[in-house]
Amino acid sequence: MSQEKMMYELIGGEPVVRKICQRFYEIMDTMPEVKAIRDMHPENLRGSEEKLFMFLSGWLGGPSLFQERFGHPRLRMRHFPFAIGKSERDQWMLCMVHAFEDVGIEEPMRSDLLHSLLNLADHMRNQPEPGAKEE
């Protein structure tokens, strides 16, 4: 590890990343505003929660658990079967914002990480904006 600690360690390592993922899916499972993305997931969210944990672990600079088990994340390809537009991106981010708040991720890390996750979530979009002209 470099002299600068990886974000994974700075936010609290495995226990905190697990809490974020648990809370993220609890919110998704109970918040009516995110029903559209909840409906994209299996009834039992445990596998989805574990995959998000494995991905975030490596993404934050911790162990590359997802890559070790499944290979390169290829997130866009893995999410392509699902219609993901601005609304779905925003619902996903709403769950993540609440999870970060509930787990107590502090500023400025909170804003930095959420900004990076927004860019990642935006990259998953595969549906045109309503009313957008096709080129």
C-alpha positions in Angstrom: 0.0 0.0 0.0 1.3 3.5 -0.8 2.0 6.0 1.9 -1.5 7.4 1.3 -4.0 5.0 2.7 -6.5 3.5 0.2 -10.1 4.7 0.5 -11.0 1.2 1.6 -8.9 1.6 4.8 -9.9 5.2 5.3 -13.6 4.4 5.5 -13.1 1.5 7.9 -12.3 -1.5 5.7 -14.4 -4.7 5.4 -16.8 -4.0 8.2 -17.9 -0.6 6.9 -18.0 -1.7 3.3 -20.3 -4.6 4.4 -22.5 -2.2 6.4 -22.9 0.1 3.3 -23.9 -2.8 1.1 -26.3 -4.2 3.7 -27.9 -0.8 4.3 -28.0 -0.1 0.5 -30.1 -3.2 -0.1 -32.3 -2.7 3.0 -33.2 0.7 1.6 -33.8 -0.7 -1.9 -36.0 -3.4 -0.4 -38.2 -0.9 1.6 -38.2 2.5 -0.2 -41.2 2.8 -2.6 -39.4 5.5 -4.6 -36.9 2.9 -5.8 -39.3 0.2 -6.8 -38.2 0.2 -10.4 -34.7 -0.9 -9.6 -35.9 -3.2 -6.8 -37.9 -5.0 -9.5 -34.7 -5.6 -11.5 -33.3 -7.7 -8.7 -34.1 -11.3 -7.5 -36.5 -11.7 -4.6 -33.7 -12.6 -2.3 -31.1 -9.8 -2.4 -28.3 -11.6 -0.5 -26.4 -12.6 -3.7 -26.7 -9.0 -5.0 -25.5 -7.6 -1.7 -22.5 -10.0 -1.7 -21.5 -9.1 -5.3 -21.8 -5.3 -4.5 -19.6 -5.9 -1.4 -17.0 -7.8 -3.5 -17.0 -5.1 -6.2 -16.8 -2.2 -3.8 -14.0 -3.8 -1.9 -11.7 -3.7 -4.9 -13.1 -0.5 -6.3 -12.2 1.2 -3.0 -8.6 -0.2 -3.0 -9.2 -3.2 -0.8 -9.1 -6.9 -1.8 -10.1 -7.5 -5.4 -12.7 -10.1 -4.4 -15.0 -9.6 -7.4 -12.3 -9.9 -9.9 -10.8 -13.0 -8.2 -14.1 -14.8 -8.3 -15.8 -13.5 -11.5 -13.0 -11.9 -13.6 -13.0 -8.4 -14.8 -16.2 -6.6 -13.6 -17.3 -5.4 -17.1 -20.1 -3.6 -15.3 -21.7 -2.1 -18.4 -21.9 -5.5 -20.1 -23.3 -7.2 -17.0 -26.0 -4.5 -16.6 -26.9 -4.4 -20.3 -29.9 -6.8 -20.0 -31.6 -4.2 -17.8 -33.1 -1.0 -19.1 -31.1 1.7 -17.2 -32.0 5.3 -17.8 -31.6 8.5 -15.8 -34.4 7.5 -13.4 -32.9 4.1 -12.6 -29.5 5.7 -12.1 -31.0 8.2 -9.8 -32.8 5.5 -7.8 -29.6 3.6 -7.4 -27.8 6.7 -6.2 -30.7 7.5 -3.8 -30.1 4.2 -2.1 -26.3 4.8 -2.0 -26.7 8.3 -0.6 -29.0 7.0 2.2 -26.6 4.1 2.9 -23.6 6.4 3.2 -25.6 8.7 5.5 -26.9 5.9 7.7 -23.4 4.2 8.0 -21.9 7.6 8.9 -19.4 8.1 6.1 -18.0 11.6 6.8 -17.1 14.5 4.6 -15.1 15.1 2.5 -14.8 11.3 1.7 -18.6 11.1 1.5 -18.9 13.6 -1.3 -15.9 12.4 -3.2 -17.0 8.8 -3.1 -20.6 9.6 -4.0 -19.4 11.7 -6.9 -17.3 8.8 -8.2 -20.2 6.4 -7.8 -22.5 8.8 -9.7 -20.0 8.7 -12.6 -20.0 5.0 -12.4 -23.8 4.7 -12.2 -24.1 7.2 -15.1 -21.9 4.9 -17.2 -24.4 2.1 -16.7 -27.1 4.0 -18.5 -28.2 2.3 -21.7 -31.5 4.1 -22.4 -31.9 7.4 -24.1 -33.3 10.3 -22.2 -37.0 10.8 -23.0 -37.3 13.4 -25.8 -33.6 13.2 -26.7 -32.8 13.2 -30.4 -30.9 10.3 -31.7 -27.8 11.1 -33.7 
